[in-house]
Amino acid sequence: MKVEQDKVVTIRYTLQVEGEVLDQGELSYLHGHGNLIRGLEEELEGREEGEIFQARVPADKAYGPRDPEGVQVVPLSAFPEDAEVVPGAQFYAQDMEGNPMPLTVVEVQGEEVTIDFNHPLAGRDLDFEVEVVKVREATPEEILHGHVHEGGHHH
């Protein structure tokens, strides 16, 4: 069966950036519903079960370019008192609508904290090695909800 719109696809993948392995694993997703980064979903389109391939996903089809305005300096007092505010620490802020916005601490200088709202992989090309493990028809409920229901299959 081919990978196409409304199919449930299970892949095994390894993600590398500049030769360093950042992530690997297996996941199932509903194809054509924006559940993967756009560039990887495009690379999977039309592939067959059992196929293994390499894909380079450019930054603009992954997490987008880095936004210099995403880097800001805030007072240390903006963090909870018991928080460990150190470079590399990740926190969530809220936007005006109350949606969570992940951020990473870049630098701490006295009472000033430099934070970055950019995704850690923004501005970077991603290299994937992917195996298409399984392709199946999605249930009407999965299509309606726009994602895989884990009880519907086994790993």
Secondary structure, 3 states (H helix, E strand, C coil): CECCCCEEEEEEEEEEECCEEEEEEEEEEECCCCCCCHHHHHHHCCCECCCEEEEEECHHHCCCCCCHHHEEEEEHHHCCCCCCCCCCCEEEEECCCCCEEEEEEEEEECCEEEEECCCCCCCCCEEEEEEEEEEEECCHHHHHHCCCCHHHCCC
